[in-house]
Structure formats: structure tokens, C-alpha cells
């Protein structure tokens, strides 16, 4: 696997080695020893999967305090624009974001450490999205930031009229209202 450190410290893009032949393909998408050598020791405790249609935007989500989560995300089917926003107040990239395209074709993975908000926008007719997390989901600690917050200035590749949001995400906090991480 190829581990690429992004311009935001702690955020990694991971490209697996894919071995293809007329039967299909094979790849390793997680190998603990290799992951720890590049990223560090992360104890994933849960794996989740979602299915969404074109225009669905999930995020920008994070969990506060002791329930913060690191995530290793990938797309099994379809294509998404994946976003990570740095909420670490002491970070030189505080308030900055990084976006990557993840798809079933490019098979890339995106590692997002604790202290970040995360979201994705579905760019294909359908997307199946999976992610490992290193902490349990705690509804009482969950928070969302508005996807179109002016301070974040995220460039979404489809029009706002095509974006489909949950009620929770439609009523999310502005970036200035967020509880930041130290």
C-alpha cells in the first residue's frame, strides 16, 4: 500500500495495491502492522456501512470530548467527495479542510484522526461507503457543522438545489459555534 501524508498533519490517503486478472481483482485494504508503521497505533472497535444516492451529503459530523473518533473510510461502490475539517484549536491547520475523491474504482482510503469533522457527498447514482472507527458511537456527544459554512468555504461540485440533507445536517451549527479540540 502507498501511504500519502496530506497537507494536514495526521490525515492520510492510502492507495492499496490492486492485483487484477481476467477473474477480477484482489487487494489488501487493511494490514495492522503496515498501518501502524505509517499512521500509528489505532484500535478500531467498530465498522459501519451506509448506502446513499446521488446528491446525498452526510456531514459534517464529529463526536465531542471523550467520544471523539478516528476513522478509516472507503467507498466500495460508486463515488464520493470526502471532506475532513481540522477542529484542533492548537493545530496550524485549524479550520482548514481537505477533500479527496473516493470511489469503488480508485479503491483509495482516507484516514481521519480524532479532532476532525467529517462528511461526504455522493457523486454517483449510488454509493456504498464503509468506515472503521476507534470509538463507539455516542448520540449524546454527536455534533454537526453546516456543510456550506462561509468560514469553511468548502467547494461542493454540485449545485445546492441538488444536495440532499437530513434534518440534523440542515440544522447544524456554524463553524463559529463548534466545540473545538485542544
N, C-alpha and C positions, 0 to 999 in steps of 0.2 A: 504494500500500500504506500501511496505517496501522501505524506502529511505536509500540508502547506499552512504555515503560520500566517494569519491575515494581518492587516494593519492595526487591528485592535488586539491588544495583548490578551492571550488566553483563548481566543476564538480560532478554531482550526477548520480548514476544509480538508476533507480526507477523500482521496481518489483510490478506489480499490483496483487491484489487478484483475482483469476480467479475461478468462480463458474461454474462447469461443471455438466451436467446431460445428459441423452440419447438424449435430443433435441439439445444439443450444449453447448455453454458457454455464460456467462455474465461477464463483468468486467467494473469497472470504471477506465478510464485511465487518467482522469484529474479531480481534485476536488480542486478548488481555495484555500479554507481555509486550507486544508491539505498541499497543495503545498507551500503556503506562510509560514506556520509554520516551514517547514523544509528548504526550499530553499530561500524564501524571496518574496517580492512583485514584480512580473514581470507582466507587462501589455502586453499580446500577442495581436498583431494587425493584423496578417495575418497567414493563414495556407496554406501550399504548399504540393504538392504530385508529385512524379516522379515515372516512371516505367523504369526499366533498365534490361538488360540481363547479363548473366554470363560474368565476366571479366571487366565490365564497372567500371571505377574508376572516381568518381566525387569529385574533390577537388585537393588540399587542399585550400578551399576558405575562404575568410573573407572580411568584408567591413571596410574601414578605417574611422577614425575620428568619427564625429557625427552620422555616418550611421552604426556604429558597431551594431551587432545583437547578442542577446542571443537566443538560440534555444532549443526546446524540441523536440527530434526526436524519431521515432519508425518505425518499419517495420510491415506492415500489411500482406504481403505475401512474402515468400522467406527468404533469409538470407544474411546479410552483415557484413563485418568487419567495424566498425565505429571508426573514429580517431578524437581526439581533441588535438591540439597543442597549448601550452601556449605561447602567444605573449606579455604577460605583463612583460615589462622590469624590474619592481621592484619586481616581484614575485620570491620566492625561487625556483620555478619550471619552470622558464623561459626557453623556448626551449625544454622542456620535452613534451612528448605526452602520451596519454593513449588510449588504444584500447579495444573495447568491441564488442562482437558478439551480434547483434540484429536480431531477427527473428520473423516470424509470430507465431512460436511455443512457444518461450520463453516469448514473449509479453513484454520484457523489454523496458524501455525508457531511454534515455540518455539526461541529461540536460547539456548544454554547455553555460557558461556565456559569456558576451561580453569580447573581448580581446583574443579570440581564433580563430585559423584557424580550419576548419572542412572539413572532407571528408569521403567517404565510398567506399568500394569495394564490388561488388556483387559476392557472393559465390555460389548462387543457379542459376538454369536455368533462373529465372526471379525474380525480387524483386520489390515490391511496397513500397515506402519509403515516409513517411509523416513527416512534421515538422511545428511546430508553431514558429513564430519569434516575437520579441518585437520591431521591427523597420522595416520600409518599405525598399524594395529593391531599391538601388540607383546604377545604372550601372556605373556612373562616380566614385564611391567610391569602386568598386569591385577590388579585387586582388586575385592572386593565388600563392601558393608556390609549387615548384616541389615535386611531390609525393615521388620521390626517392632521395631527397637531402641527401647528405652524412652526414651533420651535424645533421639532424634529426634521421637518422638511423632507419627508420620505417621498421619493418619486415612484408612484404606482403606475404600472404600464397599461392600465385600462381606465376608462372614464368612471367617475364617481357614481354615475347612474347605473353602472353595471355591477358595482360592488354589493355583495350580499352579506349583511352583518347580523349577528344575534342581537337581541335586545341589550344584553350585557355589554357588548362591544360598542353598540350605538350610544350607550350612556356612560362610556368610560371616562376616566379622569384626563385632564390635560397634563402635559409633561410637568408643568409648574406645581401641580398638586401631588405629585408622586412622592412616596416614602422611599428615599434613596438608600443605597447600601454604603457602608463606610469602607 
